Amino acid sequence: MIPNFLAEFRLLYLNHSFNEMQGEVSSIGVFQNESTISLEGNQGLCGGIETLHLPSCPSSQKPNKKGVGKILIPTIVGAICLALAVCLCVIIIYKRRTLQNVGTPIFQLPDILRLSYGDLLNATNGFSEMNLVGAGRFGSVYKATINDDDDEQTDVAVKVLNLNVRGACKSLASECNALRGIRHRNLLKIVSVCDGTDFQGNDFKALVYEFVANGSLENWLHSAKEGMEALPLSAIQRLNIAIDIASAVEYLHCGIESIVIHGDLKPSNILLDQGMVAKVGDFGLAKIVSKCLPSTDGSNSSAIKEYGMSYVSSTQGDVYSYTVLVLEMFTNRRPTSDAFDGCLNLQDFVSTGLTNRVMEVVDPFLHQELNVDEKYWDCVVSILSIGVRCSKQLPRDRMSIAEVVNDLKKIRNVLPAHRNDRNVSPHQH
């Protein structure tokens, strides 16, 4: 088509010859004079001034209106649909911001108690410091008292995520996904997930767990070093706790359809209930991988960084961190300490003492127990030996967690102890 705006230009001459132009020729501006334009070789032109001798154009007003209608009607309908969609999104966002979300729209966990921000605010006395029981990288934990479905009061622990910390939401997702549909007496039970807003419209996310009366293993091992009252554990108590943790890890690795790699086994993530039964918690770094397949060399792996020389996460990575935890329990030395008498790390320090210096590497409190005889020390050496073997640098040199559980139970059967119970009467924490 010849652009109509050319008629508005003050042109001396316009040549459109042999350009395969078509449609109506204007009769104003430069198109008013036959001598100022050249339109040869354009068979599809029509109209224009009479001296051009072009054919008349067919009646074009009605078709043009139809053409405009074909363009405008879909455009108008599309604009209306878009406006309605935008309004719908605004309404949804507004409702999410103004109404308390008492369900779990993102993470569907079975048999879960429905709690809102207001419920948790009341249950923790306004998230009072008096109710604060701990703080970690991704949030703070408060003790709370809630009314369950039977209107009975139940103590719970509420972990409020700090959403300003990078990775906090990812930690929430990992924990919910890892705990979905799994149940074990040595895994900390999740009671509720609150994913909504506070009274100011700010995002609020929290996890609610069962409350454990005796706190974390971290407090029992290292409270004295932090200037608090010492909370000593006997050898049989430590062994029971070690077996509890190993049983939980074995269940995660091979007791369910998929492998769950905890990825963060350490004393602060091990909690002890009223009967001193250990429960593994904090699955913020957990990974779920494919269906559990037996492996002769323990090389099942997923994709996060782990311990030892291997730079991929695996079930053997959990075994490594677990047995370092066992060594920490029986020596009462942190693996991050730099005081290992010239040794590179905790496992090397323990390894050098297994032959004839075991009493020098274990927690001094273990010397004070009743019936500390040769058989007692043989059992302690066996426990430490498992820890050393399972913390080898190469994953293929480590035991499987199932072997660890079996060997520790055998040691428990022969460990001399008048009190093989789990209860602790003094120093309850």
GINOR-V587776 format. One record per pair of residues at least 6 apart in sequence whose C-alpha atoms are under 8 Angstrom apart, sorted by the first residue. I is the first residue (numbers start at 1). J is the second residue. Records with the same first field share a line. If there is no record, write none. Layout:
I=J / J
This chain:
1=21 / 22 / 23 / 24
2=21 / 22 / 23 / 24 / 25
4=26
6=30
7=26 / 28 / 29 / 30 / 31
8=29
9=29 / 30
10=29 / 30
11=30
12=30 / 36
13=30 / 36 / 37
14=30 / 36 / 37 / 38
15=37 / 38 / 39
16=37 / 38 / 39 / 40
17=38 / 39 / 40 / 41 / 42
18=39 / 40 / 41 / 42
19=41 / 42
20=41 / 42 / 43 / 44
21=42 / 43 / 44 / 45
22=42 / 43 / 44 / 45 / 46
23=44 / 45 / 46 / 57
24=45 / 46 / 47 / 48 / 57
25=31 / 45 / 46 / 47 / 48
26=47 / 48 / 49
27=48 / 49
30=36 / 37
31=37 / 48 / 49
32=49
33=49
34=49 / 51 / 52
45=54 / 55
46=54 / 55 / 56 / 57
47=54 / 55 / 56 / 57
48=54
96=196 / 197
97=196 / 197 / 201 / 202
98=197 / 199 / 201
99=197
100=116 / 117 / 118 / 196 / 197 / 198
101=116 / 117 / 194 / 195 / 196 / 197
102=114 / 115 / 116 / 117 / 194 / 195 / 196
103=114 / 115 / 116 / 193 / 194 / 195
104=114 / 193 / 194 / 195
105=195
106=195
107=173 / 176 / 177 / 193
108=180
109=176 / 180 / 181
110=180 / 181
112=191 / 192
113=148 / 149 / 191 / 192
114=192 / 193 / 194
115=192 / 193 / 194
116=194 / 196
117=194 / 196 / 197 / 198 / 204
118=198
119=146
120=144 / 158
121=127
123=144 / 145 / 146
124=131 / 142 / 143 / 144 / 145
125=131 / 144
127=142
131=142 / 143 / 144
132=140 / 141 / 142 / 143
133=140 / 141 / 142 / 143
134=140 / 141 / 142
135=141
137=165
138=161 / 162 / 163 / 165 / 167 / 168 / 171
139=159 / 160 / 161 / 162 / 168
140=159 / 160 / 161 / 162
141=157 / 158 / 159 / 160
142=157 / 158 / 159 / 160
143=155 / 156 / 157 / 158 / 211
144=155 / 156 / 157 / 158
145=153 / 154 / 155 / 156
146=153 / 154 / 155 / 156
147=153 / 154
148=154
155=210 / 211
156=208 / 209 / 210 / 211
157=208 / 209 / 210 / 211
158=206 / 207 / 208 / 209
159=206 / 207 / 208 / 209
160=204 / 205 / 206 / 207
161=168 / 169 / 204 / 205 / 206
162=168
163=169 / 204 / 205
170=284
171=283 / 284 / 285
172=207 / 284
173=284
174=283 / 284 / 285 / 286 / 287
175=282 / 283 / 284 / 285 / 286
177=288
178=260 / 283 / 286 / 287 / 288
179=190 / 283
182=256
183=189
184=248 / 251
185=248 / 279
186=244 / 245 / 247 / 248 / 277 / 278 / 279 / 280
187=248 / 279 / 280 / 281
188=209 / 210 / 271 / 279 / 280 / 281
189=209 / 210
190=207 / 208 / 209 / 210
191=207 / 208 / 209 / 210
192=207 / 208 / 209
193=205 / 206 / 207 / 208
194=204 / 205 / 206 / 207 / 208
195=203 / 204 / 205 / 206
196=203 / 204 / 205
197=203 / 204 / 205
198=204
212=271 / 272 / 273 / 274
213=272 / 273 / 274 / 429
214=271 / 272 / 273 / 274 / 276 / 428 / 429
215=271 / 272 / 273 / 429
216=267 / 268 / 269 / 270 / 271 / 272
217=267 / 268 / 269 / 270 / 271 / 272
218=267 / 268 / 270
219=231 / 268
220=230 / 231 / 232 / 233
221=231 / 232 / 233 / 329 / 332
222=230 / 332
223=229 / 230 / 231
224=230 / 231
230=427
231=427 / 428 / 429
232=365
234=365 / 366 / 369
235=330 / 366
236=412 / 415 / 417 / 420
237=276 / 420 / 422
238=329 / 330
239=408 / 412
240=277 / 412 / 422
241=276 / 277 / 278
242=326
243=405 / 408 / 409
244=277 / 278 / 279
245=270 / 278 / 279 / 280 / 322
246=322 / 401 / 404 / 405
247=405
248=279 / 280
249=262 / 318 / 401
250=401 / 402
252=259 / 260 / 261 / 262
253=259 / 260 / 261 / 292 / 315
254=292
256=292
257=291 / 292
258=288 / 289 / 290 / 291 / 292
259=288 / 289 / 290 / 291 / 292
260=286 / 287 / 288 / 289
261=286 / 287 / 288 / 289 / 313 / 314 / 315 / 318
262=283 / 285 / 286 / 287 / 318
263=283 / 285 / 286 / 287 / 306 / 313 / 317 / 318
264=282 / 283 / 285 / 286 / 318 / 321
265=318 / 321 / 322 / 325
266=321 / 322 / 325
267=325
269=280 / 281 / 282
270=278 / 279 / 280 / 281
271=278 / 279 / 280 / 281
272=278 / 279
273=279
274=423
275=422 / 423 / 424
276=422 / 423 / 424
277=422
287=302
289=301 / 302
293=300
297=395 / 396
298=315 / 316 / 395 / 396 / 400
299=314 / 315 / 316 / 395 / 396
300=314 / 315 / 316
301=312 / 313 / 314 / 315
302=312 / 313 / 314
303=312 / 313
304=311 / 312 / 313
305=311 / 312 / 313
306=312 / 313 / 314 / 317
307=313 / 317 / 320 / 321
308=317 / 320 / 391 / 392 / 393 / 394 / 395
309=393 / 394
310=393 / 394 / 395
316=395 / 398 / 400
317=395
319=390 / 391 / 398 / 399 / 400 / 401
320=390 / 391 / 392 / 398
321=391
323=386 / 387 / 388 / 390 / 391
324=335 / 346 / 347 / 387 / 388 / 391
326=384 / 387
327=346 / 347 / 350 / 384 / 387 / 388
328=334 / 335 / 346
330=362 / 363 / 384
331=361 / 362 / 363
332=362 / 363
333=346
334=346
335=345 / 346
336=345
338=345
340=346 / 349
341=349
343=349
347=387 / 388 / 391
348=388
349=361
350=358 / 361 / 384 / 388
351=385 / 388
353=359 / 360 / 361
354=381 / 384 / 385
358=377 / 381
359=367
370=417
371=416 / 417
372=416
375=415 / 416
376=415 / 416
379=411 / 414 / 415
382=411
383=408 / 411
386=404
389=397 / 398 / 399
390=397 / 398 / 399
391=398
392=398
